[in-house]
Amino acid sequence: MGRIPAFLLTTILLFGCGGDDKSSAPPATMPETGATGGVVLNERAALSISNSYLRVQAVPGVSVESTLESDCEGQTCTITESRTGVSDTVTLQDIQDAETSDIENLRQEVHLRLTRKGVPVYGGSVTFALGEGNTASTTAYGGWMIYNFFLAAWGNYSDPDFHSAEVGTGLSVGNATGSHPDVDATYSGVMLGVITAEGGTQGNGVEGDATLDFSVANPGGAQMDVSFTSITNRETGGALPDITWSGLQVESDGTFDTGDIHGLFYGPDHEEAGGTFNRDGVAGAFGAAK
């Protein structure tokens, strides 16, 4: 496990894994791992990590910006640093094997922030130790659904080998259907992101509405249109432009992927759809239901 994947794993573990079917009324603090409120992962569990913003400061005052490019399939994501070509992998098994001793205390810092389009969104800022002198400070917001969980996070990671690194990323975890619907369908939900573009609002969280329109009968096969609208900067309240994709090809396994978005269907009967994205200076994730 490399440094940055370790940070990503801890973020996933803190916010989203384990649990039983969520209750109708979400609790004020994030549901306990292994108790009610979480997404129950099964043998079809899939992991998606967005292409992520990375800024490394090897020595004080000198920083280098880069991208962590993700290639995800099933339960494994390969993450490659674009400048050096160095890669590492993150798997769901890694998440299950990660250290959990301090998660219960940290969970109390994560609270229900809002419910949008019927999706409860938990968020908070935490600082925690990863062992061997490594630390991470994370501000993240995650949406809980029945078959998938998604989050957007901005964090600072540091260890004794270099000064610091800042990461802006989106993650999605859930039980993949493994196919696409055989009828047209519209999904409505939420997008969560962090601003990665340089400027005074870099690192700020954003939220918006997510609408996914799936159609079967097209000359080129099944397609998906994705629209993120009514996007606002959580810290300033300012509006951001819509982010849209049209005519995304949907593969037979239910995935749609163009490099700046990776999506799939969740649930035994395609009840939900979600995934991750990195576009127009925003990295994040989304989840929606029929």
N, C-alpha and C positions, 0 to 999 in steps of 0.2 A: 504493500500500500504506500503510495506517495503522499507528499504533504497535502496537496490540494484535495485529492480524493478523500483523505481522512477528514478534512474540514466538511466536505459535502456530506459524507456519511453521517457525521455527528449531527448536522442540521436535519437530515431526514429522520434520524432516530429520535431527536428531541421533539419534533413536531408531529410525526405522522404514522408510525407503524404500530401494528398490534391492535388488539381490541375486538369487540363484538359489534353487531349491528348497532348503529347509533340510535339514540332515543329521539322521540319527536321533539323534545325541548332540549336544546344543547346546553350543557353546563357552563357556568361562568368562567371556569378555568379549563384549560385543555384536558380532554379525557385522559385517564391514566393509560399508559402502555400496558396492554394485557387485561384491560378492564373494559367497561362499556364505553361506547362512543367512537371507537377506532374502526378502521377498515380492516376486515379480516382477509388476509392474503391467502390465496390457495395455490394450487399447482400451475395456474395460468397467470400468476403474478408477473407483471412487467414493470420495468423501470425506464424512465425517460429523463434525461438531463439536457438542458438547453446548451447551445453554444454560449459560453460564459465570458464576461469581461474579466480581465486580470490585469492588475497593476502591481509590480514587484518593486520594492525598494531594497536593493541589496546593501547600499550604504546610505546613511542619512543624507537627504537632500537630492539624491539621484534616483529617479524612478523610471521604469520601462513599462509601457502598456502593451498588452498582447491579448490574444483570444485563446480560450480553451475550447477546442472544437470537439464535439461529442458525436459519436457514432453508436447508436443504441439499437440493440436487438434482443428481444426477450428480457431476460433478467440481468443482462450485462451491458454496460456502457464503456466504450473505450474513449478516453479523454486524451487529446493530443495538444500540446502547447505549440501554437502555430509558428513561432519564431525559431524554436530549436528542434521541433519534431519529436521531442521527448513525449512518450505516452505512458499511460497507466490505465488500469481498469477499475471500475466500481461495479459490484454485484450485490444482489439482494442477500446473498449468503454473507457477504462482508457486513452488511447492516445487522444481520442476526447475530453475528459474532462480535460486534462492537461492544465496548465497555458501557454498562448501563448503570453503574452504582450511584452516579450523581444525577441521573435524569429526573428522579422523583422530585427532588428539591427544585430543580430548574423549571420543571413543569408549572410550578406555582407562579412563575413570572409571565406565563403565557395566558392571555385572557381572551374571552369572546369580545371582538371589536365591533362586529356588525353582522347582519344577515342580509344578503343581497341575492335576489332571484331565488330565494329559498335555500341558499347555501350559507351555512354558518362559517364565518371567517375568524380564525384565531390569530393573534399576533403578540409580539413583544420583543424586547431586547434583553439578551443574556450574555454573560461572559463566563466562560468555563475553561477548565484545564483539559487538555487532551493527553497528558502524560509526556514524559521525557522532556519537560520544559516547554512544551508547545501549548499555546493558548489561542482561543478564538473568541471574538466578540461578534455577535450576530443580531441583526434586526431582520425578522422574517414574519411573513403573513401567509397563513395556509388555509385553504378551503377544504372542508370535509364533506364528502358525499357518501353514498352507500357503497359503491364499488371502486371508488378511486379517491385519492388525496393529492392535492397539488399545492405548491408553495413558490414564493419568490423571496429571495434572501440577498441581503448585502452584508458582507462580513469582512472582518480583519483577522488575518491569521498570522501568527508569529512563532518562530522557533529559534533555537540558539544558532542555527546555521546561516540565517539571513535576517535582515532587519524586520521586514513585514511584507504582507501581500494583502491586497484588497480584491474581493471577488464579488461580482454581481451575477446571479444565476437563477434559473427556474428549474423545478423538479416536479415530476409526476409519477405516482406509484399507484397501481391498481390491478384488478383482475381482468386481464384482456379477454375479449370474446374470441379473438382469433379469426374473425371473418367480418364482412360488412353486411348490413341489412339487405333484404331482398325487396324492400319497398322504400319509397322516398320518406325522409324524416327530417324534422327540424329539432335542434337541440338548443336550449337556452340556459345560460349560466353566467359565470364570472371569470374575468381575467385578472390576474395579479402580476405585477411586475416591479422592477427597479430600474431607475434611469441610469444608463451607463454612459451616455454622451457627456463629453466634457462640459463643464460649466458649473454655475453655482448650485444647481439642483442635482448634481450627480450623487447617486446613492439614495435619493428619495424614493419612497414607494409610490406606486400608482395602482389604481383599481378601475375596473370598467365592466361593461356588459359584454358577454360573449354569445354570439349567435352562430350556429353551424347549420348550414343547409345541405343535406345529403340528397343526391339524386342518382338513380340507377341507370335510366335509359338515356345514355349519351353515346355519340358515335365512337368516342375513345374509351368507353367503359364508365364505371362508377366514378362520380366526382363529388368533391366537397368544396363549398364556399364558406370561408371563415371571416367573421366581422367582429372586431373589438370596437365598441362605440361608447360614448359618454365617459371617456377616460379622464380621470382627474389625478392631480398630484396630491397625495395624501397629506403632505406637510404644508403646502402653500394653498391648496384649493384650486390652483390653476388648471385650465383645460388643456388636454393634449389632442393632436389630430387622431382621427380614426386610423386603425391599422386593419387592412383587409387583404385577403387572398381569394382569387377566383379560379374555379376550374381545377382544383387540386386533384390529381389522379389518386384514387383509392385502390390499393392493391387487394388481392383476394384474401389476404390475412387481416384486412381491416385497417392497415396503416396508411397514412398519407404523410409524405416527407419531401420537402424541397430544399433542405439545408437550413433555412431560417425558421422552419416550423416542423415539428414531428408530432403527429397525432395518431390516435387509435381509439377503438371502441372498447368500452368496459361493460361488464355485467353479462350474465348468461344469455340475455335476449337483446343485446345492444342497447340497454337502457340508458347508458351514459357514454359520453365521448370527452376526450381531453388530451392533454399533451403539454409540450413546451415550445417556446419560441424565442427568437432573438432578432429583432428588426426595428429599424427607425430609432435606434438609440435606447431601446427598452428590451430587457431580458426578463422572461417570466414564464408563467404557466397558466393553464386554464382548465376548467371543468364545466360540463353542461349535461343536462338531462332532457329526455324527450318530454 
